[in-house]
């Protein structure tokens, strides 16, 4: 991965990148935590993307949560 012209040898791997502009991170955990949010924010900072979707499929109902 390249960030500001520096090649990074890290294990960051997006689950899905849609149209080179939306990061989709898929989880199956009991509850999403701040660590999951930090992971997505890191992906946003290391990419040129401005939009991400963090989805947890280990719940009965998917719901939308906005974090400004």
C-alpha positions, 0 to 999 in steps of 0.5 A: 500500500502506498501513502503519500508516496511512501510504500507501506508494508502493512497487513491492511486489507479492505474487505471490499472496495466499490468503484474505487470510492467506497470502503466496505468492511464486513464483520460478524461479531457480537457487537461493534467496538471502537476498534472496528471503527478505528480500523475503518477510519484508518482505511479511510485515512490511508486511501483517497476514499471519503465514504465507508460502510461498516456492517455487522452480520451477527445481529438480527437487524441491520441498522444505520448509525451515523457518526459525525 
